[in-house]
Amino acid sequence: MNDQGKTQSEVQGEGDYEAARRYRDEAEKFAASGKADAAAQRAKPQDAKERAALEAAEQEGLRHSKANGK
């Protein structure tokens, strides 16, 4: 048991196999539903200003990554 009285199998966080299984199952259902292409289209930038903002955010994130933008 941990400090909150939960067993290790009830603890959520990194390495939570149950959460990983639920996520994988739901992701597979979504991909098979035929809705993924429409969702991808809706997620595209609507104009050049939004595209530039997304690209800037991506570059900022890459500067903080271990891969150094590669």
C-alpha positions as CSV (number, residue, x, y, z in Angstrom):
1,M,0.0,0.0,0.0
2,N,1.1,3.6,-0.6
3,D,0.6,6.6,1.7
4,Q,-3.0,7.0,0.7
5,G,-4.0,3.5,1.4
6,K,-4.1,2.3,-2.2
7,T,-2.4,-0.8,-3.5
8,Q,0.1,-0.4,-6.3
9,S,-2.4,-1.7,-8.9
10,E,-4.8,1.1,-8.0
11,V,-2.3,3.9,-8.4
12,Q,-2.7,6.0,-11.5
13,G,0.3,7.5,-13.3
14,E,3.3,6.5,-15.4
15,G,3.2,2.9,-16.2
16,D,-0.5,2.6,-15.6
17,Y,-1.3,-0.4,-17.8
18,E,-5.0,-0.2,-17.5
19,A,-5.1,3.5,-18.6
20,A,-2.8,2.6,-21.5
21,R,-5.1,-0.3,-22.6
22,R,-8.2,2.0,-22.4
23,Y,-6.4,4.7,-24.5
24,R,-5.2,2.1,-27.1
25,D,-8.7,0.6,-27.4
26,E,-10.4,4.0,-27.8
27,A,-7.8,5.2,-30.3
28,E,-8.3,2.0,-32.4
29,K,-12.1,2.5,-32.3
30,F,-11.7,6.1,-33.4
31,A,-9.4,5.2,-36.2
32,A,-11.8,2.4,-37.4
33,S,-14.8,4.7,-37.1
34,G,-14.0,6.6,-40.3
35,K,-14.0,9.9,-38.4
36,A,-10.2,10.4,-38.3
37,D,-10.0,12.0,-41.7
38,A,-12.7,14.6,-41.0
39,A,-11.1,15.4,-37.6
40,A,-7.7,15.9,-39.3
41,Q,-9.3,18.3,-41.8
42,R,-10.9,20.3,-38.9
43,A,-7.6,20.5,-37.1
44,K,-5.8,22.1,-40.1
45,P,-4.9,25.8,-39.7
46,Q,-7.7,28.0,-41.0
47,D,-5.4,30.7,-42.4
48,A,-1.8,31.8,-42.8
49,K,-1.8,33.6,-39.4
50,E,-2.9,30.4,-37.6
51,R,-0.4,28.3,-39.5
52,A,2.4,30.7,-38.5
53,A,1.3,30.6,-34.9
54,L,1.2,26.8,-34.9
55,E,4.6,26.5,-36.5
56,A,6.1,29.0,-34.0
57,A,4.6,26.9,-31.1
58,E,6.1,23.7,-32.7
59,Q,9.5,25.3,-32.9
60,E,9.4,26.5,-29.3
61,G,8.5,23.0,-28.2
62,L,11.3,21.5,-30.2
63,R,13.8,23.9,-28.6
64,H,12.9,22.4,-25.3
65,S,13.1,18.8,-26.5
66,K,15.9,16.4,-26.0
67,A,16.1,15.9,-29.8
68,N,17.0,19.7,-30.2
69,G,14.5,20.1,-33.0
70,K,15.6,17.1,-35.0
